Amino acid sequence: METDINVRKTEHIRLCLTEQVEGVNKSTGLEGISFIHNALPEINFNDIQLKTTFLNKQLKAPFLVSSMTGGSDLAAKININLATASEEKGWAIGLGSTRALLESKAHEESFLIRTHAKTVPLIANLGAVQFNYGYGVEECQRIIDRTEADSLVLHLNSLQEVVQDEGDLNFENLLPKIEEVCKKITVPVGVKEVGFGIDGSVAKKLHDVGIAYIDVAGAGGTSWSQVEKLRSKDPLRKAAAEAFNNWGIPTKDCIVSVKSELPKTPIVASGGMKTGLDAAKAITIGADIVGFARSLLQAATESVQAVMEVMDQIEFEMKMTMFGIGAIDLEALKNTNRVNIMGRSLLDDTNI
């Protein structure tokens, strides 16, 4: 039997597919980065390598299908298509909030996708605020055991919860509870925002209690306060959400800030990522993995093939970027000086 949480998940998908849910006059900041074309790349395009590792597993490309959905009939179709495509393309994949898995028996198959994503990193997902509403180590381990996930990511979604009519608002004293989960469950724990961004100072606090990687989930893409505004029946919340339609830290600024504080901690860049060129920019300034969400959503409602076509385009665009600057692999991309960042060229004038 469907519960309120199952209905909410369907509404979220429908709104993200059909409505304007991005922040207003808010960008990722990546438009301030450009590459300096290399007319003589001295590499073979067909030799360009995108492979990397994440969560101790090999990836064919440095990409993650970001956590989107679960807990509804439509979510099951979407997640199976995404998982099957991810396995074929060698991308990591995240589940939507698995709270619905523990609180409702409806649509369990939407979360149990390991049979479709046998070898790639699979990331389960839970709102950290649930640690103030009865969840703890036991529930987190149950989620991992049920989903066979390689990691748990805790999402931080304070402004979404405020606008959500049924939101959970007690974000007090979560850090020690996050620390306990990091110490006691059997897989690495990451943390992510939901489109408002994580800066370096917050990332450092999380890292210090055991968080293994940071998914910055910055502003510039889907704004979950805008999604919840469209769902809300409360005039006060709807009006307040409108006032916050350009809230958040641009994804670029999140990456730079977190990298400066935690130079050795893996960074996932998500939030408004649309193309392989976006991904290349994110990796150049410090990201290790790049997450795509709504860019894949429409295709995932259609078929595995449709998802793979979007993935193919993203990969091709990244390879084009790397060919354009003469970077044969991700290490060369990370260390290139053929880039302008906010008008400052990293290429020596004598080499232009």
N, C-alpha and C positions, 0 to 999 in steps of 0.2 A: 504493500500500500504506500502511495506517495505521501510524503510529509511536506511541510512548508518549505523545508530546505531544498527538496527536490524540485518543487515548483519554482523557487527562486533561481535555481541553476538554469532552468529552461528560459526564464525571462532574461537572464544575463546574456545567454547566447543570442536570443532573438534581437535584443537591443544592440549588441555589438555588430550584428550583421546588417541591421536596417537603419540605425539612427546615427546622428553625429555625436560621437562619444569621446572625441579628442578634446584636449584642452584648447581654449581660445587664445590666439596670439601667443602660443607657447611652442617653442621648437626644441629639438634635441640639442641644439648648439653645434651640431656637426657641420652645418653649412659654413661655419667659420674655419673649417679645415679643408685644404685642397692639396692635391699632389702635383709635383713638378714633373712634367712629362719627360721621359728619357727616350730620345729618338733612336738610340742605339742600345737596346736592352741587353744584348749579348746572351740571351737565353732562348730556349725552345719553348713556345707556349705549351706544347704537349707534355713537357717535363715538369711543369709547375705542380707543386705538392701542397695540399691543404691539410694533410693528416696531422693529428696531435693526440694528446692523452688528456683525459678528464676522469676524476674519481677512479684512477688506476685502471682505466679501460681505454682501448684504442678507439679513436674517432677517425673517420675518413675525411671529416671537415670540422672546423672549429665552431660548430653550430648546435644550438639547443632549441627544440620545440618547447617554448616556455609554457609554464603551467597556465592552463586556461579553464578546463571544465571537468565535470564528472557529476554523477548523481542524477542523470535524467536519460530518457530514451534517446534524445537527439545527441546527448553527450557520448553515449556509448558508440554510436556510429562514427562520430567525429574522432574519438580517441582511438578506435580500432584503425581507422584510416591513417591517422597520424603515426601510430605505433608501427604499422606495417611499412609505411614509407620511411620512417626513421631507421628501421632495421636495414632496409634496402640501401639507403643512402649513407648510413653510418653516422647519424646525428644522435645526440643525447635527447631525451624526452622527459618532460615533467608532467605530473598529474595536476589536475585542479584540486582544490581543498578536499582532503580525504575525511574531513569531519562527517560528511554525508555518508561515507562508507560505514562508520561506526554507529551512526544514529538512525540509519534507515536501511532496510534490506532491499529497498527498491533500487533497481538498476546497478547492482553490485558489479556487473560485467563492465561497466564504464570505467572502473578503476583497475580491474584485474586483466591488465593488458600484457603481462610478461610473456605470454605465449606468442604474442605478435611482435614483441621487441626482445628477442631472446638474448642478444649479446651486447646491446648498447646500454650506456648508463641510463637507469630509470630512477627518477626522483619523485618521491612522495612529497606531499605538501600539507601543511596545517597552519592555521592562524595562531601566532604566538599568544594572542589575547586569550585563547581558550585555556591557557594555564591558570587564569583567574576564574575559570568557570568549570572547574572539575577535572580538567585534563592534566596529565602528567606523564611521567616516564612510562608507566604501564600502557597507557593509550598509544603513546608514540611507538612503542615496540610492537604493539598489536598491528598498527598501521604498516610498519615495515614487514612484519611476518606475513600479513595478508597480501600485500602488493608485491612482495619479493623485491623491493626497491633497493638500490645501491646507496641511497642517501635520503635524508629528510631535509626539506627546506622549510623554514618557518617564515611565513609572510607577516609583514608589519603593515597594517592597513588602517591606521587610526582615523584618517579623514573619511575613508569609505564607510567605516562603522558609524561615524557620527551622522552621516547623511542617510544611511540605511534605516528604514523605519524600525526594523527589528534588531538594530545593531548592538554589539557588546562594547561598552564604553570604558571599562575599567582596565586601563593599561598600566596600573601602578605595580611597581616592584616586580617587573617581569625578568630583569636581568639575572637574578640568582636562580630563577626557575629555568631559564634557558641554559644556564651553566649546568644545572643538575641533569638536564636531558642530554647535553653534550657529553657529560661524563659517563652516563649509564646506558645509553642505547648502543646498539651494536654496529651502527653505520655512521659515517661522517654527517655532521649537521651544518647546513648552510642557512643563510638568511636572505630574504628578498623584500623589496618594497613592492608596491602594486601600481607604480606610475608617478610617484611623487619624489622618489629618489632617496638615496642614502649617501651621506657625506663622510669624509674621512674620520671625523671625531667620533661619530656614532659607530662606524665600522670598527674603529680601534677598540671601543668598549666591548663590542660583540666578539671580536677576535680574542680579546684577553680572557673571555670566559669559555672559549673553546670552539667558537664558530670556525669552520674549516674554509669557507669561501663566501664571498659577498656578491650577490646579484643586485646591482645598483638600481635597476628598474626605475630609471629616471623619467622626468617629464618630457613631453614631446610626442607622446603617443596617446593611447587610451587613458582617459581620466576616469577612475572609478567613482569619484564623487559625481561626475556627470552621468554615469550609468545609473547610479542610485537615485539621482535627481529625477530621472525619467520613470523610475519605479515608484517613487515616494508618493504617498497620498497626503503628506503633511505639508501645508503651504509654507510653514516656517522653514522646514528643511529644504524645500525646493528653492526658495528665495536665497537662502544662505549658500547653497551649492552654486548658484549662479554667480554669487559674489566671489567664489573661489575657483572660477573656471580657468584661471591662469596660474594656479598655485603649483609649486613644485620646483625642484632643482633640475635643470636640464641634464640630460644623460651625459653629455660631454663633461660638464663640470663635476658630476659624480665620479666618473672614471678617474679624472685627474686628481681629485681630492682624495679618493680612497687609495690610489696608487702612491701618492706622496706619503701617506701614513703607513701603508702596509705594502711595501714594494715586493714582498715575496708571497703574498697571499693571492690565490687565484681570484680573478675578477670576472664575473659574467656581466656583459653589457647588454641590457635590455631596456626597453622603453622607447617606442617610436622607430624601431629598426625596420626598414622597408626593403633595402637593396643590399647587394653584395658590396657596393661602394661604401654604404654606411658602415657595414661590418669591417671593411678594411680600415676605415678611419678610426673606428673604435679600437681595433687591435694596435694600430700605430701609436695611440696615446696611452695604452696600458692594459687593455682588456685581453683576456686569454680565450674566452668563449663568448659568442654572441647569440642572444636569444631572440627568436622571432615568434610572435603570437598572432595578432589579428591579420597579419600578412598571409597567414596560412589558413585562417578560419573558414573563409568561404569555400576554398578548394576542398577542405576537409569534410564539408557537408555533401560533397559530390562523389569523390572516389579517391582511391589510393593514387591512381595515375594523375589525377589533377593536383594532388599534393606534391607528387614527385616532380611535376613540371615546374611548379613554383620553386621548389628546392633546386632543381637544375639551373634555373635562371639566376638565383642568388649565388650559387657556386660559380657560374660562368662570369657573372659580374665581378666577383672577387678576383677571379683569375685574370680578367681583363685589367683590373686595377694593378695587379702585381706585374703583369706583362708590361703595362704602361710605364712602370718605374724600374723594371728590371729586377724584381724580387722573385727568386726561385722557390722560396718556401716561407713558412710563417716566421721563422727566425729572422730572415732577411726583411720581411715586412715590418716586424717589430723594431728593427734597428735601422730602418731607412732614414736617410737625411733628405730625401726628395719630397719634402712636405712643407707646406705653409700652415702655420697654426696662428689664427687670428692676425694675419698679416706679417708674421715673423717667419722667415725662411730658415730652415735648418740646414740648407745647402749653402756651403761657402760660396761667396760671390765669384771667386776665382774658378769655380767648377761649373758655373752655369753656362 
